[in-house]
Structure formats: C-alpha cells, structure tokens
Amino acid sequence: MSEKIWSIDAVVNIWTEEAMAHRPETFRNFFVNKMNVEGETYNGISLDETLRRMDASYTERSFLIATVSGRKGLPGTARIPYEMVAEAVKKHPDRFSALAGIDPYEGMDGVRRLERAVQDDGFIGAHYYPHWFELAPDHAKVYPFYAKCVELDIPIQMQVGQSMIYAPELPLRSVARPITLDAVACDFPELKLIGIHIGIPWTEEMIAMAWKHKNIYIGCDAHRPLYWPEAFKHYINTFGRNKVIFGTDFPILDFEKTRSDIESLGLRPEVLPLLLRENCERVYKLKR
C-alpha cells in the first residue's frame, strides 16, 4: 500500500551546479565526510535528475529552500537567491514549491523581501536557521518575520535541536532547543511553526511542544528513519499522527533510501498517508 502513496517532501535543498556556486567550498567536508553525501551528488545535479530521483521514490512534490545560512560576510555562509528557486518552480510548477529563507539581521528590509516572494513569486512558506545566526527562535529580531507570516498566512519552518560544525572557522552554538518555540507559540497562536530536524537530541522536548501547542508541528527530516528515537516513532504512530510532516533535507538524506526506511518502520497503514502527504497538505493549504 505504502508504495502507492506519493509523498510531499517539505524540506529539500536545491542542488544544481548553479546553486552550488552560491555555497562555499568549505561545505564539502561537512556534507561529504560528515553527512556521507555522495561526491557525485554533492557536485550538483540538474533539476531533471532531481525529478528522476523524486519519481523513483514516489515523491510527487518537493519544497525547495532559498536557503539563507548566516550573516553576509561571515566565513562559511551561503545564500541561495530567491530568483533561482522561483525559476525552478516556474519550470516545474506541478513538482516544486518554494520556501523563502530569512535573515533576522535584515530587519524590515528582509520582512518586505519575504512579502514580495510570497505575493509576487508564489513562495508558500518561510524557512529559518537559528543556529547560523546564533539567534534563538524566541529572539526579538525574528518576531517581525513571524508577524508577517501570520499576516500572509504562511507557515515557517526552522531547524531545532543541536547545530553542527559546518565551517571549522565558524563553530556555532546550539541556540534552538525545542523549548524556545514555546514563547513563540504563546505570542503567535495563529502562526504555523514547524520544528524541522526532529529536535534531536531533545526529541521528547520537541514532542512536548507539539503536544502543548496546536500550531506547532514536527518535520521528520535530516535523520534516517531507521535511527529515529523510539519515542518519536511511537508519537507518529499514535497521538502525534496529525502533527508530523515528511521531509528529507536532501541531499542530507537520499530520496529513495528514506522512503525505503519509512516503509520498514511498520507504521500503521492509516498513519502513512498522514505522514507522507496529508499533514503537509493541510498545514500548507495545498490543493490536490
């Protein structure tokens, strides 16, 4: 049954050669040596190859992130142009959607840029890497972006849990424990918050936040399903079945391998459609 469910992958990095030109060479050590991304993939793959891999894994649609990783001028930072992602979506509107990365240090200029991306270019959500800016999710600099997301009625997803060493010359603190979403959800009860990367190593704290707040969801990307904590698998299979959104964080996780992992977990049949697509459709208000 599961192989017939076409999934929606809510966390995907655009990985074309053109996009790689906007990522520093220092990333290679992290992605290839630390995260085991194949060298051939790391060098860049075309949109057509991305679609081929999606088809092979029964992935109907991927959300491509216009990633904003760190403040301009700092070592090891990367920014994928909004225009590049918008163009990919324009070429394949039935297969791709766009998420806009944010930089809290841009202030209202960044807020207006987010608004234009949504209103003019069809972006369907925002994306934030707290650790790259060493600004926790509940930092005041991020609040104008939350207010704009509420106004635009779009979700925002952000990495929660520990950060890694992405560039040796710029080690970053783990500022985004899941509990930091608590204040945000209290202050913005209309804001749809998605804590991606499962919150590891504070997964149970992430579950607690999603259980407490109706507007907090969990993205299950970046960590192989085979190694998910037992508490998380139980959550998906029971009282959290409506609160988890599927993703890979490609190329961190391979499309096909991740799908195979999911199917090996023994999840209840009624849970799989929710996890693989229906929760995402509901939160992002996607039309079938």
N, C-alpha and C positions, 0 to 999 in steps of 0.2 A: 504493500500500500504506500509506504513512505516514498518509494522511488518515483511515484506518480505525482507527488506534491511538488510543484515548482515554487522554490523559495524566493524570498526577497532578502538580499544581503544589505544590511543597513550601514555597514562600516567597511568601505573599500577605498584604498588609495589608488589614484590614477598613476599608472606606472609606465607610461610611454617614454620613449627616448627624449621627447621634448620636455616631459615633466622632470626627467632625471637631470636635465640641465639646470634645474632650479634647486637641486639638492646637493649639499656639499659632499665631496669625496670621502670625508671622514665617516659618513653614514655606512659605507661599505663594511667596515669592520663590525659594526653593530648588527646590521641586517644579515650578513653572510656568516660571520664567525660566531656571533652570539645567538641569533634567532634562526639560523640554519636555512635562510632563504637561498635557493639555488642561484649560483652565479649567473647563469644564463637569464634567469628571470630578473635578477637584480639589475642587469644591464639595461633593461627596458623591454617591454613587449607592446605590440601595437594594440589598438582598440579591437581590431578583428581577432587577434589572438586572445584578448581578454574575453570577447564574446564566445569564442570557441571553448574556452575553459569553463565559462559560465554554463554553456549548453551541456557540456559533459557532466556537470554537477547538478543539473536541473535547477539552475539559478535563473529565474526569469528577469530580475531587475537588480542592479547594484546602485547604491548611493555613493557617488564619487565625491571625495572631500577636496575642497580647495584649501589644503592644509596651511595653517599658519603656526609655525613652530618657533617661537621665541622672538625676542625684540630685534629689530633691524640693527645690523652692525655687530651683534654678538657672535662669537665663533660657533660653528656647527648648526646654525639656524637655517630654516627653509621656509619658503613661501611659494605655494602653487597659485598662479594667477587665477582669479575668478574667471577671467575670459577663457582660459584654457579648458576649464571644466565645463563652462557654459557651451563651448563649441562642441565638446564631446557629446553632451546631452542633445544638442541641436542635430547632430548627425544620427543619433540613435535614441530618439525620444521614448521609444517603447521599451528600451532596455536599461537606460541610465537616468538617474535623478541627481541633483546637485545639492551639496551642503556647503555652507559658507563658513570658513574658519574665521575666528575673531582674535583680535589683539587688544586686550583691555587698555593698553597704554595709548591707543589711538583715540580714546575718548569719543566725543560726539562725531568726529570725522569717521571713525570706524562704525559707529551706530548708523550713520547715514549711508555708508557704503553697504552695510548689511541690508538696509531697507531697499536700496536700489537693486541689489542682487535678487531679492525676493520679488519685488514689484515689476522690475524690468526684464529680468533674465530667468525667472521661474524657479529660483532656488527654493527648496521645500523645508529647509531647516538650517540651524546653526551648529557649529562644532567648536569646541574649546579644549585646549591642552593646558590645564592649570599649572602643571609642573614646569613646563617650558618657560613660564613667566614667573614662577615661584609666587603665584598669587592663588590662594585657595579659592574654591568655588564661592565661598561666602564673603569674599573681599569686596569692598565698596566699588572698586574700579570696574567690576563686572556687572554691577547692578543696572546701569543704563542699558546694557545689552539684553538683560533679562526683561526689562520693561518693554523694550522694542519687540522682543519675541512674543510677549503676551499680546501686544498691540497687533502684530502681524499674524497671530495665531499659528506660530510655528514652534516645533519642539527644538530644544537644544540638547545635544549630546556632548559629554565630556569624559575624559579619562579619569577614573577614580582608582585609588589603590596606590601602589608604590610606583615611583618613576625608575627609570633605568639610566645607565651611563650611555648617552647617545653620542657624545663627543668627549673624549678624555680631558680636553682642556676646559670643559664646562660641566662639571658634575652638578646635578640639580637635586634639590631637596624634594622629598615626597610630601607635598603640601595638600594632597587631595584625598584624605581619608573619607570614606563614605559619610561619616557623621557630619561633615561640613555641608552636606546637602540639606541637612535638617533645617537650618536657619533660612536657606533659600526657599525651600518649600513652604515654610511658615510665612515668609514675607511675600511670596508669589504663588498663592494656591492655585492660580489659573495656569501657571507655567508648566509645560510638559518637560520634565527633566529625565534624561536617560543617562545613567551612570554606566559607561562602557568599560570593557576590560574586567568585568565581574567584581571589581573591588579587591582583588587579590593583593595582599594576604588577609584583608579584612572582609572576606566574603560574607560572613554572618552579619557583620555590621551593615553591609550593603543590603542584605535581605531584610534586616530590621527597618531600614529606611523605606524600602519599597512596600513593606507591610504597613508601616505607620501612615505613609502619605499616598493618597490615591493618585497624585500627579508625578510620582517617581517610578521609573521603570529601570530595568537592568539590561544592558547589552552584553551578550554572551561571547563576544569576540576576543581575539588575541591569545587565548589559552585553549589548547587542544581539548575537545570534549572528553577524550579518554582520561584526561587528568583533572577534570573538574572535581572540586571538593564534593564529598557525599552530600553535605547539607544543601549545596546548590542543585544537584541532580534531584534531590527529594523535593526541593522548592518548585522546580519546574514541573515535576510530575504530580504535584498536589496543589497546595493553596496558592502557589505563585504562577499557575499555568497561564494567567492572563497578563502577567507583568514582565515577561522576558522577551526580548527582541533579538532575533538571529543576526549574527554578523561574523565576519572572519578577520577583519583588519588586514585583508590581503595587501601585500604578499606575506605578511607575518604568518598567516595560515593559508594553506593551499585550498582552493575551492573543493576539489574532488575528495581530498583526504578528510576535510572537515565534514563533508556530507556523509562519507562512509563512517566516520566516528559517531555522528549523530544517530545513524541507523543502528549502530551496535550497542547503544545505551539501554535498549529495552524500554523506552518510554511508552506510556500508554497510547494507543492509537489515536484517541481523541485529543491528545496533547500535541502531537506532531504538527497538525495544521496551524495551531495557535502559535507555536514556537517558530515555525519556518516562515509564516507569512501573515497570518490573520492579526496578530497583535500589532505588527508593524503597519498593516493597512489601516487599522483603527487609530493608532496614535498619530500617524502622519496624514490621515484622512485621504488615503489613496483610493481612487476609483478603479474597480476591476475592469 
